[in-house]
Amino acid sequence: MKPSLRRAPFVLAVAVLTLCGCRASAPATPPPQAAPAQAAAADTLSRAERWQQDLAFLADELPRRHKDLFVHLDSTAFQAAATAFEAQIPDFEDSKIIVEMMRLVAMAGDAHTGIRFGGTGFRRYPLGVFWFEDGLYVTQADSAHRQMLGGRIVSVGGMPIDEVIEQLQTVIAAENEMQFRQSVQRYLMTPEILAALGVVADSDGNVFTLDLGEGAPRPFAVTPVSKPFNALQVGPSEPDERPLYLRRTRAIYWHTFLPESRTMYVQYNQCRVDPALPMKRFAEQVFREADSLGAERMVIDLRLNSGGNSIIFRPFLQQLKSHRLNAEGRLFVLIGRRTFSSALLNALELQKQTEAVLAGEPTGGKPNHFGEVRTFQLPHSRLTIHYSTKYFTIVPGDPPSLEPDRRIPITFKDFEAGADPVLEAVLTGF
């Protein structure tokens, strides 16, 4: 008899981790070992039965563990989708099953809740893309596909890019438009996802049609890879020629003084402590230099910060609030689509507690959002499910994102030229 969607008696390996939560969660625990009899019983199951038991476990455990999975989702619709999916499993390939599980979890609309597809064997195209104000462009490529650099994507596998985006919306748990744009850039480069959604015929080799700005769009055949690749990129190749915010992307936080505009620039890339320079000491260093160099304004850049622990920033905020640069027209905070979770909370604190003007794009996260992420694994496939255990109510109502005071879009032309229109607008007084 086919397994039902009721919970099966498995031994579960649970890993509890912190994933972009707003505060630290419990440490990871080692998975328990299955008893020999239980392991032998699992070995007698067919491939489809193992996946069906994984689905049953997911459909039971996710609502039980999540803070409130059904706050925006009808529980009956969720169960109906799971039941329909269960019946189709014998006809699906493994990659299709994983993508359909992603679709099921994405129904909740919680960006902190989803399925990790790293480690699933999914490959990627040897390209990098970015969704600018004027379209999706290829910004990185390996040497074999260098001719694709700078091309605007018109279609994939013959499907117009607008239709591809509609398909991807069904499997991406995004809370707003900017977060969806950020996520699309990764999902679009994953051939197994595109094949499962029917965008391409198979995951082995597919055609991207690009507008290179020189006549009719051109098709390019692209073969996916399973290992990292050396990427060529659009724009300046030397680090010191790139926009300031792209020069030290791996630094947790850093600062520099811009003498022409007398600006102290601070980039905060990760909401975690740099062991070599704790935040309190970093803040003291920044403000001491700002005074000794006669800084007339400060820019705090959160555009690449996707979260961690919001408390880490508090020592900087406390020193900033009493500093002379906390004044109208002197303090600016840069935000964007990658400003998420704890970084979004820090942006809100700066907005509420200082005289900062926010500039850039709307944030990828919502001001009121789920967080405090933990994980569990499915018994057979070992797929990792991450889920929220807390809801943060920060502002009245339910705005989709934190809007900047000055919205400044980024175009491909800006990026290609190595320009940063957001920082330039701040430094020139908009």
N, C-alpha and C positions, 0 to 999 in steps of 0.2 A: 504494500500500500504506500502511496506517495506521502511523504512527510507533510504535516499540516503546518500552518504558521504559528501554532502554539509553541511555547518554549520547550526545546528538547533538553534532556538531562546531560549536559556537557560538563566537562571540567574546563573552566575558563582561565586563560592566561591573561592577567590584567597588568597593564603598565600605566601608572598614574604620573603624568608629566605636566609641566607648565608650557602652554603653547600660546603665546601672544596674549596671555591673560593680564589682567590689570594688577594682580598681585601674585606672589609666589604660591603655588599649590603644594600638595604633599609630594615627597620625593618618590621616585620610581620604585616599585617593588618587583622582585624577581618573580617570573611566572612559575606556578606550581607544576609539578610533573604529573602527567596523566598516569593512572593506574594501568598495569598491563592488560587487564580485561577490557577496560574502556578503550585503550589504544587498539586492541585487536578488533573490537566491535566497529570502530571507525574505519578500519581497513576493509571491512566487508561492504561498505557503502559504495555506491557508484559515484562517479564524478558529479552527476546532477544532484544526487541525494546530499552529498556534502555541501554543495552550494545552497541547496534548499534549506538545510539545517542552519547554515550561516545566515541566510536571509531571515529565517524564523527568529534566530537569536537577536539579530539587529532590530527587527520589528518589535521585539519585546523589550530589549534592554535600553534602546535609545530613549524611548518615552519615559522609562522608569528613572534613568539616570539624569536626563537633561533637566535644567531648572524649570522650563515650561515649554516643551516642544510644540504644544498646540495653541500657543498664544495667538499666532497668526495663521494657523493651519487647522483645518477640520480633521479631527481624528478619524472620522469615517472615511474621508477621502484618502488619508494616509494608508489605512488598512486595506481599502479597496485596491489601491495602487500596488501594495505589497502582494496581495492575493493574485492579481492579474499577472504580475511579474513572476511569481512562483510557478505558475503553469507554463510559462515560456522558457524557463531555465534549460530544460533538456535540449532545446533547439538553438541555444545561444553558445557562442564561443566564450572562453573565460574572460577575454578582454571586454566583450559586450556585457557580460554579467557585472563586471566591476563598474562599468560606466552606468548601467541601469541602477546599481546601488547608489552611485553618486547622485543620480537623478532623484531617487527616492529621498535621500537625506537632504538634498537641496530644497525640497518642498517646504522645509521649515523656514527658509529665508534667514537663517542665522549664519553670518559669515564666519563665526568662530566654530561652527559645527560642520563637519564634513569628513571626507575619506582621503587619506594620504595616498596618492598614487605613485609617489616615489617608492621604489622597491618592488613595484608590481611587474617590472619588466617592460613597462611602457618606454618607448623610445622618443626621440624628438627630431625634428628637422634641424639641420645645421644652420639655422637662421635665428635672428633676433628681430622682433618687431615692436613698434611703439604706436599707440593710438594717439595721434596728434589732433589738434582742432580740425585739420583739413584731411583726415583720413588715417588709415593704417599703413605704415611704411616699413619697409625692410631697413633696419638700421645696423644689423650685424649679419655676417655671412662667413662661411669658411672660404678658403681660397678657390675651391672648385665652383663656387657660386658668387664670386665677387661681382659679376655683371648685374646681380639682382640688387645690389646696394643702392639705396635711394629710390627704389621703385614703390609706387603706391599699389597695394593689393586690390585687384579688380575682382578676381574670382579664385576659388580653390576647387580643384577637381571638376571644373565646369560650372560650379554653383556660384552665383553672384555673392559677393562678400556680405551684403545686407542679409541674405538668406542664411549664410553660414552663421552670422552673429545671432540670428533668431534661434537657430538650433543650439548654439552654445548657451543661450540663456536658460535652457531647461536643465542644465547640469551644474551651473555655477551658482553657488549660494552667495549672492551679493546683496548688500543692504541699500545700495544706491548706485547711481549711474557711474560715478567715478571709480568706485570699487570694481564694478563690472568691467570697465575699460582696462583696469590694471590686470584683472584676472584673465581676460580674453587673450592677452599677450602670451600667456603660458599655454593655455588650453588649445589655442590655434596652432601651436607648434607641436602638438602631441598627436601623431598619426592614428594611434589606436582609438583615441576619443573621436576623431573625425570619422573614422570608418564605422564605429559603433553608432554614430548619429546619422549615417547615410550621406555624409557630406562627400566622401570619397568612396570609390568602389572597394578598395582594400588598403591596408596600412603599409604596403611595401614601397611604393613609389608613386608620387602624385605630381600634378601640374599646378603651379601657381602662375596666374596670369597677372602681369604687372604693367602699370602705366609708368613709363620712364620719362615722360614729358617730351618725347621725341617721336611723334607719330602714333601709329596704332599700338594698343597694348600687346605685349609679347608674352608667350608662354615659356615657362621654365620647368623642366623636369627636376624634381628634388627627391633624393633617396634619404630616408631617415637613418640616424645613427644611434648607437646605444652607449657611446662613450663621449666625454667632453671633447670639444673641438676648439682649435685656435681660431678666434674670430677676428676678422677684419671689421672695421666699423666706419660709419659715416661721421664726418666732422674731423676736427683736429686729432691727430694720432698721439701727439706728445702731451703728457699729463698737464704740464704748465700752460698749455694752450687751450685746454678745455674750460668750460664754465666752472666757476669756483666750487659749486656744489657737487661736481663730478670728479674732483681731483683727489679727494681722500674719502672715498665711499666706505672703506673698511674700518676707518677710525670710529671709535664709539662716540667720542666728542672731541672737537678741536677748535682752535680760534686763530684768527689772524687780523692784523690791523691794515686797513686800506687807506693809505695816507692821502690820496687825491681827494677823497670824499670825507676824510677824517671819521671813518666808520669802523667800529669794532664788530667783526663778523664772527659769529659763533654757530657752528654746525653741530647739531645733536642728532646722531644717526640711529642710536639704539638706546632703549630705556633700560640700561644696565650699567653697572659700575666698571670703570676701567681700573683694574687692580693696581696699575702703576700710577694712577692719578685719581684718587677718590673725588667725587663731585664737589665736596666742600672746598678742597684744596684747589680744584680746577676753577671754581667760581672766584676764589680769592685772587688767583693769578689773573683771571680775565679782568676783574674790576680794578686791580692794581695797575695793570698795563693801560687800561682805558683812561685812568686818571693821569698817569705819567706821560702818556702820548697825546693827551688833550683830545680824546675822542668826543665828537659832537653828536653821534648817533650810534645805536646798536641794532644789529640785525641778528635775529635768532632763527636759524633755518631748520625746520622740522619736516621738510619735504620728502626725505628718504626714510623717515622713522616709522616703522610699522608696529612698535610697541615693546612690551616687556613688563617693567614695574614702574608705575607712575610716581612712586614715592622717591625714586632716585633723584629726580629733578628738584626736589624741595629745597635743598641748601642753596641752589642757584637762585631760585625764585625768591627766597627770603632776603638774600643780599640785594637782588635787583630791586625789590620793592622800595628800599630806602635809598637807592642810589640816584644821583642827579640825572642819569640817562632815562630814568622812568618818568618821562615827561612827554607831553603832547608834541608830536612831530619829531621825536628823537628815538622812539622805540618801535621796531617793526618785527613781526613774526611771519615767516613764510611757510605756507601750508600747501598740501596738494593731495593727489589721489593715493599716495602711499602713506599719508599721515593717518594712522589707524590705532585703535585700542588705547593703550596707555599714552602714546604720543598725542592722540586726540584729547585725552583728559588734560595733558599738560598745556596744550594749546588753549583749551577752555579756561584753565587756571590763569594763564597769561592774559586772556581777554577780560576776565572778570576782576583780576586783582592788580592789574597794571594799566598803564596808559597806551598799551600796544595797539598798533594798527595791523590787522591781518591782511596779507596779500598773497595772491597765487590762485590756485584752483580750490574748489570745494574738497573737503576731506573724503577719503575712501571709507571711513567709518562713520557711524551715526553717533551723535552726542549721547543719546540713551541707547545702551547696547548690552548684549550678553557678553560674558567674559569668564574669568577664572576657569580656564580650560583644563580638562582632564581627558584621559583616553582609555579605551579598552580595545581588545583584539577579538576578531571573529575566530571561533574555535578551529576551523579547518584551514581556511585560506590565510589566516593570520593577518588579514587586512586590519589596519589601525583606524579606528573611528575616534575623532576628537569631538568633544561636546562641551557645552557651557554649563556651569554650575551656579552662576550668579547673574542677576540683572542689575545694571547700574542706571539709576534714574538721576540724571545730572541737570537737565533743563526742563522747563515746562513744555507741554505738548510732545510732539514726536517728529521733529525735523529730520529729514533724510540725511543731512550732513551738516557740518559746521561750514557756513559760508564765509568766505573772506570779505573784509570790508572793501577791498579792491580786487575784483576778479580779473586776472591777466592770463589769457590763453597762450598756449605754446604751439607754434606751427612748425612744420617740418623745415621750412626755410630758416627759422631761427636756429634749430638744432644743427642743421647742416653747416651753418656759418659759425657755430660755436658760441652763439649768443645766449644770454639768459635774460629774457625780457622782464621777468619778475624782479630780479635783483636790480636790473637797470632802472626799472620804473621807481623802485624805492629810493635809489641813490640820486635820481634826478627830480624827485618830488612829484612823481606821477605826471 
